[in-house]
Amino acid sequence: MLLRKTVLVVSLATAALLASAGTATAAPVAPASTTAAAANPVIVVGGLSGVAVAYEPIAARLRADGYRTFVYQLPGLGLGDIPASARAFAGYVEQVRASTGAASVDVVAHSEGGLVSRYYLKRLGGTATIGRYVSLGTPQYGTYVANIVAFLGLGSCAGIVACQQMTIGSAFLADLNSGDDTPGSVRYTTIRTLQDELVRPTGNAAVNDGATNVLIQAYCPLRVVGHLGLVLDGTAYTIVRGALVDGPVRPNCLAV
């Protein structure tokens, strides 16, 4: 979807697949491998309007690789204040740590979920509890898809607070991106695609200060992956899997 202007807000609000589902969690299954069993639990963080079931495809891949996997649905489907969502996420991280006995967890976050997770890391002390941060199509420096709403005369993101906060130049992003983009000893990886319909320019899905920023088409020029496709695509998943083991960036361009 390249800027369907008349349905812009709806496009933003369906950034994590349309489906009906429960609330925040999907119970992890027994690990399939000794290596993954000993690894940090993984929390898949949904995006704007991303119901939990929409992230079951990537969660299933992680479980198949042996990871203890949870899915976090943003409160209010992520339509509200991002810092408030981050505070709720902080509580969820503690629940996962308590239920698993793990000192740290890893995060795989899609779209707005990456901003929620980064705010937790940078402003709420999350660097003490997160080992690896992987974002998929997160508008780290904003998107002009959000800005265009005002241009169309539809108000300030039609009253959607999170949309307002994801506009390029917003006060929220100015605060989040002031200083170090990658605080703490967390290993940061961002994954983006040239065909992202909702994060424009696509370079805004990367962060500075030592993160591993991966453009899928830099390795797989013929791979076509959209914004929603980042949580479904096999090639994207091979990058996620490598990031969770601190491996080199070696995407499988033929993965399904």
C-alpha positions as CSV (number, residue, x, y, z in Angstrom):
1,M,0.0,0.0,0.0
2,L,1.9,3.1,-1.2
3,L,0.1,6.0,0.5
4,R,-3.5,5.3,0.0
5,K,-4.4,8.8,1.0
6,T,-8.0,8.4,1.6
7,V,-7.6,5.5,4.0
8,L,-4.3,6.6,5.6
9,V,-5.4,6.3,9.2
10,V,-6.9,2.9,8.6
11,S,-3.7,1.8,6.9
12,L,-1.7,2.9,10.0
13,A,-4.2,1.2,12.2
14,T,-3.9,-2.1,10.4
15,A,-0.1,-2.2,10.6
16,A,0.0,-5.6,12.2
17,L,-2.5,-7.7,10.2
18,L,-6.2,-7.9,10.6
19,A,-7.4,-10.6,12.8
20,S,-9.4,-11.1,16.0
21,A,-7.7,-12.3,19.1
22,G,-7.3,-12.3,22.8
23,T,-5.1,-10.0,24.8
24,A,-1.4,-9.9,25.6
25,T,0.1,-13.4,25.7
26,A,0.5,-16.6,23.8
27,A,1.8,-19.4,26.0
28,P,5.3,-20.7,25.1
29,V,5.7,-24.3,24.2
30,A,8.4,-26.7,25.3
31,P,11.8,-25.8,23.7
32,A,12.8,-28.1,20.9
33,S,16.6,-27.5,21.2
34,T,19.0,-27.4,24.1
35,T,20.6,-24.2,22.8
36,A,17.3,-22.3,22.5
37,A,16.1,-23.7,25.7
38,A,19.0,-22.1,27.5
39,A,18.5,-18.8,25.6
40,N,16.5,-15.8,26.8
41,P,12.7,-16.0,26.4
42,V,11.6,-14.0,23.4
43,I,8.7,-11.5,23.6
44,V,7.2,-10.6,20.2
45,V,5.8,-7.1,20.5
46,G,2.9,-6.2,18.2
47,G,2.3,-2.9,16.4
48,L,-0.5,-0.4,15.9
49,S,-3.8,-2.3,15.9
50,G,-1.8,-5.6,16.0
51,V,-3.9,-8.2,17.8
52,A,-1.9,-11.0,19.3
53,V,-3.0,-13.7,16.9
54,A,-1.5,-11.7,14.0
55,Y,1.9,-12.5,15.3
56,E,1.4,-16.2,15.7
57,P,3.3,-16.9,12.4
58,I,6.6,-15.5,13.6
59,A,6.0,-16.8,17.2
60,A,5.4,-20.3,15.7
61,R,8.8,-20.0,13.9
62,L,10.5,-19.1,17.1
63,R,8.9,-21.9,19.0
64,A,9.8,-24.4,16.3
65,D,13.4,-23.2,16.8
66,G,13.0,-23.9,20.5
67,Y,12.5,-20.5,22.0
68,R,10.2,-19.8,24.9
69,T,8.0,-17.3,23.1
70,F,5.4,-14.8,24.3
71,V,3.3,-12.4,22.2
72,Y,2.5,-8.9,23.7
73,Q,-0.4,-7.0,22.3
74,L,-0.1,-3.3,22.9
75,P,-2.8,-1.9,25.3
76,G,-5.7,-0.3,23.5
77,L,-4.2,-1.8,20.3
78,G,-1.4,0.8,20.5
79,L,-3.7,3.7,19.6
80,G,-2.8,5.7,22.7
81,D,0.3,7.3,24.2
82,I,3.5,5.4,23.4
83,P,5.2,6.1,26.8
84,A,2.1,4.8,28.6
85,S,2.2,1.6,26.4
86,A,5.9,1.3,27.4
87,R,5.1,1.5,31.1
88,A,2.5,-1.3,30.6
89,F,5.1,-3.3,28.6
90,A,7.6,-2.9,31.5
91,G,5.1,-4.7,33.7
92,Y,4.7,-7.5,31.2
93,V,8.4,-8.0,31.0
94,E,8.5,-8.6,34.7
95,Q,5.7,-11.1,34.4
96,V,7.6,-13.1,31.8
97,R,10.8,-13.0,33.9
98,A,8.9,-14.2,36.9
99,S,7.1,-17.0,35.1
100,T,10.3,-18.3,33.4
101,G,12.9,-17.5,36.0
102,A,15.0,-15.7,33.3
103,A,17.1,-12.7,34.3
104,S,16.8,-11.2,30.8
105,V,14.5,-11.5,27.8
106,D,14.9,-10.7,24.1
107,V,12.5,-8.6,22.2
108,V,11.3,-8.9,18.5
109,A,9.2,-5.9,17.9
110,H,7.1,-4.9,14.8
111,S,6.3,-1.4,13.8
112,E,5.1,0.8,16.7
113,G,6.1,-2.1,19.0
114,G,9.7,-1.2,18.3
115,L,9.1,2.4,19.6
116,V,7.4,1.1,22.7
117,S,10.3,-1.3,23.4
118,R,12.9,1.4,22.7
119,Y,11.2,3.8,25.1
120,Y,11.2,1.1,27.8
121,L,14.9,0.6,27.1
122,K,15.9,4.2,27.1
123,R,13.6,5.9,29.6
124,L,12.3,3.1,31.9
125,G,15.5,1.2,32.8
126,G,14.8,-1.7,30.4
127,T,18.5,-2.1,29.6
128,A,18.8,-4.1,32.8
129,T,16.3,-6.7,31.6
130,I,16.6,-6.9,27.8
131,G,19.5,-8.8,26.1
132,R,18.7,-8.3,22.5
133,Y,16.4,-5.8,20.7
134,V,15.2,-6.6,17.1
135,S,12.8,-4.3,15.3
136,L,10.9,-5.0,12.2
137,G,9.8,-2.0,10.2
138,T,9.7,0.4,13.1
139,P,9.5,4.2,12.3
140,Q,12.4,5.0,14.6
141,Y,12.7,8.5,13.2
142,G,9.1,8.8,12.1
143,T,7.2,8.4,8.9
144,Y,5.7,11.0,6.5
145,V,2.7,8.6,6.1
146,A,1.7,10.0,9.5
147,N,2.5,13.6,8.5
148,I,0.4,13.4,5.4
149,V,-2.9,13.3,7.4
150,A,-2.5,16.9,8.3
151,F,-1.8,17.8,4.7
152,L,-5.0,16.1,3.7
153,G,-7.0,18.2,6.2
154,L,-7.9,15.3,8.4
155,G,-6.6,16.9,11.5
156,S,-3.7,15.8,13.6
157,C,-3.7,12.0,12.8
158,A,-7.5,12.1,13.2
159,G,-7.0,12.1,17.0
160,I,-4.9,9.0,17.2
161,V,-2.2,9.8,19.7
162,A,0.3,7.2,18.6
163,C,0.0,8.4,15.0
164,Q,0.8,11.9,16.2
165,Q,3.8,10.6,18.0
166,M,5.1,8.8,15.0
167,T,5.1,11.9,12.7
168,I,8.5,13.1,11.6
169,G,9.6,15.8,14.0
170,S,7.2,15.0,16.8
171,A,8.1,15.9,20.4
172,F,8.0,12.2,21.3
173,L,10.5,11.2,18.7
174,A,12.7,14.2,19.5
175,D,12.9,13.0,23.1
176,L,13.4,9.3,22.2
177,N,16.2,10.1,19.7
178,S,18.1,12.6,21.8
179,G,21.4,11.3,22.9
180,D,22.4,7.6,22.5
181,D,20.1,5.5,20.2
182,T,21.4,2.3,21.7
183,P,21.9,2.6,25.5
184,G,23.3,-0.1,27.7
185,S,24.8,-3.5,26.7
186,V,21.8,-4.5,24.7
187,R,22.5,-5.8,21.2
188,Y,20.4,-3.7,18.8
189,T,19.3,-4.9,15.3
190,T,16.8,-3.2,13.0
191,I,15.3,-4.8,9.9
192,R,13.7,-2.8,7.1
193,T,12.5,-3.3,3.6
194,L,12.4,-1.0,0.5
195,Q,8.7,-1.9,-0.1
196,D,7.5,-0.8,3.3
197,E,4.3,1.1,2.7
198,L,4.0,2.7,6.1
199,V,7.5,3.7,7.0
200,R,8.6,6.4,4.6
201,P,11.4,7.1,4.0
202,T,12.4,3.5,4.8
203,G,15.8,4.7,6.1
204,N,13.9,6.0,9.1
205,A,13.5,2.4,10.3
206,A,17.3,2.4,11.2
207,V,19.0,3.7,14.4
208,N,22.4,5.1,15.1
209,D,25.2,4.5,17.6
210,G,26.3,0.9,16.8
211,A,23.1,-0.9,15.9
212,T,23.1,-3.5,13.2
213,N,20.8,-2.0,10.6
214,V,19.8,-4.5,8.0
215,L,18.1,-3.6,4.7
216,I,16.7,-6.9,3.3
217,Q,17.2,-5.8,-0.4
218,A,20.9,-5.0,0.2
219,Y,21.4,-8.8,0.5
220,C,18.4,-10.1,-1.5
221,P,17.7,-7.5,-4.2
222,L,14.8,-9.4,-5.7
223,R,13.0,-10.0,-2.4
224,V,9.7,-8.1,-2.1
225,V,8.6,-7.6,1.5
226,G,5.9,-5.2,2.7
227,H,5.4,-3.7,6.1
228,L,3.0,-6.4,7.3
229,G,5.1,-9.0,5.5
230,L,8.0,-8.5,7.8
231,V,6.4,-10.7,10.4
232,L,5.6,-13.4,7.8
233,D,8.6,-13.4,5.4
234,G,11.0,-16.3,5.6
235,T,14.0,-14.2,4.7
236,A,13.2,-11.6,7.4
237,Y,12.9,-14.4,9.9
238,T,16.4,-15.7,9.1
239,I,17.8,-12.3,10.0
240,V,15.8,-12.3,13.2
241,R,17.1,-15.8,14.1
242,G,20.7,-14.7,13.4
243,A,20.3,-11.7,15.6
244,L,19.0,-13.8,18.5
245,V,22.2,-15.8,18.5
246,D,24.5,-12.8,17.9
247,G,25.4,-14.2,14.5
248,P,26.5,-12.5,11.3
249,V,24.0,-11.0,8.9
250,R,23.4,-13.9,6.5
251,P,19.9,-13.8,5.2
252,N,18.5,-16.8,3.3
253,C,17.1,-15.1,0.2
254,L,15.1,-18.2,-0.7
255,A,13.5,-18.9,2.6
256,V,9.7,-19.2,2.7
